[in-house]
Structures are given as structure tokens and as C-alpha cells.
Amino acid sequence: MQLLGLCPLLAVTSTVTNALGLGIATLLVLICSNATVSALRHWVPKEIRIPIFVLIIAAFVSCVQLLMNAFAFGLYQSLGIFLPLIVTNCAIIGRAEAYASKNPIKQASFDGLMMGIGFTLVLLLLGSIREILGQGTLFDGAHLLLGDWALGLRIEIFHFDSQFLLAILPPGAFIVMGFLIAAKNAIDEKSLQHRPVVEKNIERVRVNFDDQ
Amino acid sequence: MSMYAAINKNSKILALFAIACTATVGLVNELTKDRIYTQHQKHLLSTLNSIIDPKRYNNDLTLDCVNVANMSLGSDKEQTIYLARFNSTPVAGAITTIAPDGYNGNIELIVAVNIDGSVSGVRTLLHQETPGLGDKIELAKSDWITDFSGKKLMSNNDSRWAVAKDGGMFDQFTGATITPRAVIKAVKNATLYFAKNQQTLFSQKNDCKLDDSFAEIQETQAHAISANRGVNH
């Protein structure tokens, strides 16, 4: 199981809206940076590839930040410092180094898209659990991301007189994350038990589409 | 390739990338600069309108202000005071101030005081108080902060301006007394400061006036304000 990019995951997912906002921002940056790194991969010398990847990712994150500041001000304010912190998200530079720098643009962009969607889904799952446990609502603040029509989207599942603080603060995020990982491990083990053991030849899996 | 030649080539490529990336960010910055400014002013105006009824003034509130530095506003840094006038008659002032003794650091507030000395409204702009406990000073979490509206400060030693625990008229929060205490003190100091310095403030030079390059945005602001006034909140 890949555990990358936990810092923003744990700090921003206190509500579904925040999780969705950060997930979409990360998705955008992932696709753009993967595509760019892939397009430029033949011109990037091996020795300086890391600083160049960081430059590209930082440039994209800065642009996403400016665009959010201009077009989604409310969400920009609630994401706060975690928007620029996307630059430090190891998942992005990890994919740039492991995949995008070795594969053509189409595959690299698709990889960025899938990684981004996966990341967003985990953010959403964590966000909804924490929002329900901590505030008893779902989609609180959705109008900041989706526009005023989303004010009606807010569902109050139960009403707390005082909130379940632990779920909203970072330690709660770690605990819920731990449960999710444990659950996934359990599911993986179960499916391994049910699958018949097949003797198969070890094949070399093709990960590189570039022709030399 | 010799090592020197390799370093030479690599540094040239790195410099090229750096220039290209910086140029891209610079370009996006230029394209979004105006819109970001407008968003910021819109947000500021809606905060100001929530503590000073827009029907009471008709000047361009976000562009009519003075910057002052005074310890009674919680720090020695310059703070902005927005001045509301109706046909050039002073109506109220919105003072950005800081409560330095919050539980977890500074709390930034904006306090609107009428010229008769009564509080028109208070909002919390920025804080790091404990979620679920001290964060009740945020309007989104509780309407405690609206308790200040309409209150008057009778004297410097008005004992009603304290939390109920200290014999005052303001509620404290269960489990968080330091936060409301800090906010009450800051609002009291800001109100006192305004009462003492009203005359000077309203006759001081405008620090928020824009230069000509933003004249077009200023016009947009004026349109936004009159459109805003058409919608009664």
C-alpha cells in the first residue's frame, strides 16, 4: 500500500468540502506536472532532474493558488496554508520521478489523473467520516466550493451540543486513517484467501513504453 | 564530457527552467491580479457591512481609512481604521485591532464603533484558539460575538465589561475563559481609543486612496457598492 502525501490528508480533511477542494487542486497539479515532466523528459539531464521537477511542481501549485484566490475565494481561505503545501506532497514528486519521467505524455497524464482521483477518493472518505463524527453534518460549507446553490446540500445527520473534538483535530485523523488502513489490509487478506493459488510463470511486466 | 562541461551545461538548463517557471507564474499573477484585488475588497466590504449597516453611510468605505499605530490597539504595528460617513458627516469607524492575550496567540478583530461611543458590531478576522472551545468567537460557530452590538462603555473602569465570572455582563464559554476575556478587553480598548481620538481620525489624511492606475477598479467598486445597497440584508 502506498502511503504518500499524508500531511495535507490529515490536516485538511475535517470536512468533505475541504477534502474535495484539496483533492481537486492536487488532481489538477498531478495531471499538469505529470504531463509537463513527461513532455520535457528528453531534455532534463539525469543529474538535475529533481530540482527541475520541484520547479515545475512549484510553478503549477503557485498558478493553482492564484487561480483559486481569484475564482474561489471562500475555499481558498478555508484551505489556507495547505494549498501551497501541495508542493511538498510526496505523491506528486514521487509519480514524476517514478513514472512521468519515463513514459509518454498520454500515459503520464492518465497516471496523474488516476492517482489524483484515488487520492481525492481517500480524502473524501476520510473527510466524510471525520465530518460526521465531529460535526454531525455532511457537505457543510459546500457553497464555498460549488457556489451558492450548494447551500442546500448541507445535510445534518445528528446535532451535537458540543462537538466530538477528537475527530476534528489531527490525532483523530491519524486514528481514523489507521482504521482505514487496517480495514484495507483485512480486505486484501480476505481476497487473497479466496483466490485459488495458481502456479504461473514469472513474466517481465512492461512498465516502459518508450522505444529506445 | 568533462566534469566542467557537464556542470556548465546542467546549470544552463536549470537556469532556463527556472526562468520559464518564474515567467509562467508571473504571467498568471498578472492575469489574476485585478480579480484577486476585487475579491479581497468584496470580502472586506461584506465584513464591514455586517458590522455597519450599509444604509447608514454613503462613502466608499473600503477606500476611506487611516492607518494608526497605538498600543491600545493591541500591538505597535500599524492598524487600519475604516471611516464611514454619510454625506461627509462622520457616522462610525471600523477599527482593526488585535487581542494579544488569546489562549493560543493573537486574535485579530474588527470593531465598529459609532460616533456616540456605542459599539456597532464586532467580528473575529483571524484566530488560533482551540477548535470547539475558544473558536466560539467566530460567528460561524456561535453568535456570542454579536453580544457586543449596541453596548456602551460608560467609563474606563466600567465593571460590566468583563466575563460573567469576573462580575461582568458577557457570557464566557464552558471550558474557555481566557479567550472571551481577551476579546472583551480588546473591544473595550478599541472603543475607548475611538472615543478619545474620533475628531483626529475623521480629519486625518485618507490612507486608502488609490492611484490613477486603479481608477478603473475604483469605478467597478462604486458600481458594486451601489448594487450591494440595492440588496437589503
Interface residues (C-beta under 8 A of the other chain):
Chain A: W43 V44 P45 E47 I48 P51 I52 L55 I56 A58 A59 S62 C63 L66 L67 N69 A70 F71 F73 S162 Q163 L165 I168 L169
Chain B: A6 K9 N10 I13 L14 F17 A18 C21 T22 T24 V25 V28 N29 T32 R35 I36 Q39 H40 K42 H43 P131 G132 L133 T174
